[in-house]
Amino acid sequence: MDFDVIVEIPQGSRNKYEMDHAIGRIRLDRMLFTSTRYPADYGYIDGTLGRDGDPLDALVTVGEPTFPGCVIACRA
């Protein structure tokens, strides 16, 4: 199964970004105030819908962090 993941938060970031689907842009939601960092690029699978009403989440392992809004071709 092949699908695209839209990155919201790059690997190693302490900033929590979220896609604002109403305006089609990525918004800074908050900064994590602990030493916790995202272990991989974190984003969502476009065109899906979870029980919470948001697109399904995805973690993508890449060699280097990408950037918010980057589209990554993935396979499960």
C-alpha positions in Angstrom: 0.0 0.0 0.0 1.5 3.3 -1.1 0.4 6.7 0.3 1.6 10.2 0.9 2.3 11.7 4.4 2.2 15.4 4.9 4.8 16.3 7.5 3.6 18.6 10.3 6.5 18.2 12.7 10.1 17.4 11.7 12.2 14.9 13.6 13.9 16.3 16.7 11.6 19.3 16.9 10.1 20.6 20.2 7.6 22.8 18.3 4.1 21.3 17.8 2.7 22.3 14.5 -0.8 21.4 13.2 -2.3 21.7 9.8 -5.2 24.3 9.9 -7.4 22.6 7.3 -9.8 25.7 7.3 -7.0 27.9 5.8 -4.8 25.2 4.3 -1.7 26.3 6.2 0.5 24.9 9.0 0.0 26.7 12.4 2.4 26.7 15.4 0.3 25.1 18.1 2.7 25.2 21.0 6.2 24.4 22.1 6.8 21.3 24.2 8.1 22.4 27.6 9.9 19.2 28.4 13.0 17.6 26.9 10.7 15.4 24.7 11.4 15.7 21.0 9.7 14.0 18.1 11.6 10.8 17.3 10.7 10.8 13.6 8.9 13.1 11.1 5.3 13.3 12.3 2.4 14.1 10.0 -0.9 12.8 8.6 -2.2 10.8 5.7 -4.2 13.1 3.5 -7.7 11.9 2.5 -8.2 9.8 5.7 -10.4 10.4 8.7 -9.9 8.9 12.2 -12.4 8.5 14.9 -11.4 11.9 16.3 -12.4 13.6 13.1 -8.8 14.3 12.1 -6.7 12.6 9.4 -4.8 9.5 10.5 -1.4 10.2 12.1 1.9 8.9 10.8 5.5 8.7 11.9 8.0 8.5 9.0 11.6 7.4 9.6 14.0 9.4 7.4 17.8 9.9 7.5 17.5 13.7 8.1 14.6 15.8 9.3 12.4 17.4 6.6 10.1 20.4 7.1 6.5 21.2 7.8 4.4 20.8 4.7 6.8 18.3 3.0 5.1 15.5 1.2 6.8 12.1 1.7 5.8 9.0 -0.4 5.4 6.1 2.0 4.7 2.4 1.9 3.1 0.2 4.6 
